[in-house]
Each structure stands twice: as structure tokens, then as C-alpha cells.
Amino acid sequence: MPIRTPHIIKTCNSVNLPHIYTRYCLYQFQARAMKPSNNPSKPKTVSPPPPFVKKFPEGQWTSGLCDCFEDPSNCLITCCCPCITFGQIAEIIDTGNTSCGLAGLLYYATASIGCGWLYACTYRSKLRGLFSLPEAPCADWLVQCCCCACSLCQEYRELKNRGADPSMGWQANVDKWSREKLQPPFVALVMDR
């Protein structure tokens, strides 16, 4: 009787892991299923391996400034209309207090007079503060002024890699974290009066 393994392949592929890891999961599953059981009358159940969890070092960016093509769709959107990407980033960083549309509109207005980089610089600084990231490769204002599109792409990827998908918006991320019982990547600061 052949061993049926489609659920293990689905489990490994559902977390977007490289092909080699999927093959490793399949191999481990088959090896466990082929072991003789001490009690032949009782069927042996094998649980799939735990999902792979990415752990990022504290105080380091998860991607470089020029790694824009790690997320080609975001790269294209940012190059064509950076106000969309900026609005998505600002909504997440401000924990939903600033809407994507309002932040994008403010960015567009400041960019039309040549000062969009100045507004975006404040959100890069806030993002660095949330995750204790270094001011690298140079000062925030210089990165935003000289490489605005690359900077916005890096900030978008940083949020996405750390568990907050900017394209979904703040409330959808909160719902996802609640539904999946996940710890939010950062805790909103609450001020007491």
C-alpha cells in the first residue's frame, strides 16, 4: 500500500518555503511512516513538522536598501506612485490613527513642492524606533532625499517581513493577528493622562 503524503506537501508549501525544505519534510514524513510500530494493531499517526518561523536578529534590517526586487510588485507600485506605498506604511506605523489615503495625499502634496522626502523621513525614523533599527546606510533624511523609492520599498518589506502586511491596512492586520492568535510585531504605545 503506497504512503499518502499530500497533506504534508500542502503544509510545507503553505508557508512559502524553498523547494528543498518541502522535499526534506516529505522525506521525514515518509521515514516516520515506514518505521515499524511496536503495536501493529494500532495505526500509527504521524504529525507534520511544525511550521517554519522566521526569526530576525534584533536591531538589524531584514533586507538591504537596494533589495527592491525582493518584492517586484511593490517595487513597481512604488516607482509609479510612491504615495500609495507611503500611505500603506504610514497607516501601519501610526497603528491606524492615520489612514492610508490621508497619508498618501499628504505625501503627494509635499512631494509636489519637492519636500516629500522630508515628510517620509519622519516615518522612517518612527519605523526604526519601533524595531530598534540602525540609521543605516546613512542618516534618514539623506536616504529619503537621495533614494526615496528604495527607502519606501525597504520600509514596506521591513513591516511585511516582521509580520505586518501594509497592503492589508491596520485593521485587517489586527484581525489577522487576533484570528491566528499571533503576537503583533510591535505594541502600540498607550499614553495615560
C-alpha positions as CSV (number, residue, x, y, z in Angstrom):
1,M,0.0,0.0,0.0
2,P,1.6,3.3,-1.0
3,I,2.1,6.1,1.6
4,R,-0.2,9.0,1.1
5,T,1.5,12.3,1.7
6,P,-0.4,15.2,0.0
7,H,-1.2,16.9,3.3
8,I,2.5,17.2,4.3
9,I,3.3,18.8,0.9
10,K,0.4,21.2,1.4
11,T,1.6,22.0,5.0
12,C,5.2,22.8,3.8
13,N,4.1,24.7,0.7
14,S,1.5,26.8,2.6
15,V,4.3,28.7,4.4
16,N,6.2,29.5,1.2
17,L,9.3,27.6,1.9
18,P,12.0,26.7,-0.6
19,H,11.6,23.5,-2.6
20,I,14.4,21.8,-0.7
21,Y,12.7,22.2,2.6
22,T,9.5,20.7,1.1
23,R,11.4,17.7,0.0
24,Y,13.0,17.4,3.4
25,C,9.5,17.5,5.1
26,L,8.4,14.8,2.7
27,Y,11.4,12.6,3.4
28,Q,11.0,13.0,7.2
29,F,7.3,12.1,6.9
30,Q,8.0,9.0,4.8
31,A,10.8,7.9,7.1
32,R,8.5,8.1,10.2
33,A,5.7,6.3,8.4
34,M,7.9,3.4,7.4
35,K,9.2,2.7,10.9
36,P,7.7,-0.5,12.3
37,S,5.3,0.1,15.1
38,N,5.5,-1.7,18.5
39,N,1.8,-2.3,18.4
40,P,0.8,-3.5,14.9
41,S,-2.9,-3.5,15.6
42,K,-3.0,0.3,16.4
43,P,-2.3,2.5,13.3
44,K,0.5,4.9,13.8
45,T,-0.4,8.6,13.3
46,V,2.4,10.9,12.3
47,S,2.1,14.7,12.9
48,P,3.5,17.0,10.3
49,P,6.6,19.1,11.3
50,P,6.0,22.4,13.0
51,P,5.7,25.4,10.6
52,F,9.0,27.2,9.9
53,V,9.1,30.5,11.8
54,K,11.5,33.3,10.7
55,K,13.4,34.9,13.5
56,F,15.2,38.2,12.7
57,P,18.1,39.5,14.7
58,E,17.1,42.4,16.9
59,G,18.4,45.7,15.7
60,Q,19.1,44.8,12.1
61,W,17.2,45.5,8.9
62,T,15.7,42.3,7.3
63,S,16.6,43.5,3.8
64,G,19.0,46.0,2.3
65,L,18.2,49.4,0.8
66,C,18.8,48.2,-2.7
67,D,16.9,44.9,-2.4
68,C,13.8,46.3,-4.1
69,F,13.3,43.3,-6.4
70,E,12.6,41.0,-3.4
71,D,9.0,42.3,-3.8
72,P,8.7,43.2,-7.5
73,S,5.0,44.2,-7.3
74,N,5.7,46.7,-4.5
75,C,8.8,48.0,-6.4
76,L,6.6,48.7,-9.4
77,I,3.9,50.4,-7.4
78,T,6.5,52.5,-5.5
79,C,8.2,53.6,-8.7
80,C,5.0,54.6,-10.4
81,C,3.1,56.1,-7.4
82,P,5.1,56.3,-4.2
83,C,2.3,58.0,-2.4
84,I,0.4,54.6,-2.3
85,T,3.3,52.8,-0.7
86,F,3.9,55.7,1.7
87,G,0.3,55.7,2.8
88,Q,0.3,52.0,3.5
89,I,3.5,52.3,5.6
90,A,2.2,55.3,7.5
91,E,-1.1,53.6,8.4
92,I,0.7,50.6,9.9
93,I,3.3,52.7,11.7
94,D,0.6,55.1,13.1
95,T,-1.4,52.0,14.2
96,G,-4.4,53.0,12.1
97,N,-4.6,56.6,13.5
98,T,-3.6,58.0,10.1
99,S,-5.5,56.5,7.1
100,C,-3.6,55.3,4.1
101,G,-5.5,57.8,1.9
102,L,-4.7,60.8,4.1
103,A,-1.0,59.9,4.5
104,G,-0.7,59.3,0.8
105,L,-2.4,62.6,0.0
106,L,-0.1,64.5,2.4
107,Y,2.9,62.8,0.8
108,Y,1.7,63.7,-2.7
109,A,1.2,67.3,-1.6
110,T,4.6,67.7,0.0
111,A,6.3,65.8,-2.9
112,S,4.7,68.2,-5.4
113,I,6.6,71.1,-3.9
114,G,9.8,69.0,-3.6
115,C,9.6,68.1,0.1
116,G,8.1,64.6,0.1
117,W,11.4,63.2,1.3
118,L,11.1,65.4,4.4
119,Y,7.7,64.0,5.4
120,A,8.8,60.4,4.6
121,C,11.9,60.9,6.7
122,T,9.8,61.2,9.9
123,Y,8.1,57.8,9.2
124,R,11.4,56.1,8.5
125,S,12.6,57.4,11.9
126,K,9.4,56.1,13.6
127,L,9.9,52.7,12.0
128,R,13.5,52.5,13.2
129,G,12.3,53.3,16.7
130,L,9.6,50.6,16.7
131,F,12.2,47.8,15.8
132,S,15.4,49.4,17.2
133,L,16.9,49.5,13.8
134,P,20.2,51.3,13.0
135,E,20.2,54.5,11.0
136,A,21.8,52.8,8.0
137,P,23.3,53.1,5.5
138,C,23.3,56.8,6.4
139,A,21.0,59.4,8.0
140,D,17.3,59.0,7.4
141,W,16.9,62.4,5.7
142,L,19.7,61.6,3.3
143,V,18.4,58.1,2.5
144,Q,14.9,59.6,1.8
145,C,16.3,62.5,-0.2
146,C,18.6,60.5,-2.5
147,C,16.9,57.1,-2.7
148,C,13.2,57.8,-1.8
149,A,11.8,54.9,-3.8
150,C,14.4,52.4,-2.5
151,S,13.8,53.6,1.0
152,L,10.0,53.2,0.8
153,C,10.4,49.7,-0.6
154,Q,12.8,48.8,2.2
155,E,10.3,50.1,4.9
156,Y,7.5,48.2,3.2
157,R,9.5,45.0,3.2
158,E,10.6,45.5,6.8
159,L,7.0,45.7,8.0
160,K,6.0,42.8,5.9
161,N,8.9,40.6,7.0
162,R,8.1,41.3,10.6
163,G,4.5,40.3,10.4
164,A,2.5,43.4,9.4
165,D,1.4,43.4,5.8
166,P,1.0,47.1,4.8
167,S,-1.2,46.3,1.8
168,M,-3.9,44.9,4.1
169,G,-4.2,48.0,6.3
170,W,-4.0,48.3,10.0
171,Q,-7.4,46.9,11.0
172,A,-7.1,43.8,8.7
173,N,-3.7,43.1,10.3
174,V,-5.2,43.3,13.8
175,D,-8.0,41.0,12.8
176,K,-5.4,38.5,11.3
177,W,-3.3,38.6,14.5
178,S,-6.4,38.0,16.7
179,R,-7.7,35.2,14.5
180,E,-4.4,33.4,14.3
181,K,-3.6,34.2,18.0
182,L,-0.3,35.8,16.9
183,Q,1.7,38.4,18.8
184,P,1.7,41.7,17.0
185,P,5.2,42.7,15.7
186,F,5.1,45.8,17.8
187,V,2.8,47.1,20.6
188,A,1.2,50.5,20.2
189,L,2.3,52.9,22.8
190,V,-0.6,54.0,25.0
191,M,-0.4,57.3,26.8
192,D,-2.1,57.7,30.2
193,R,-3.4,61.1,31.3
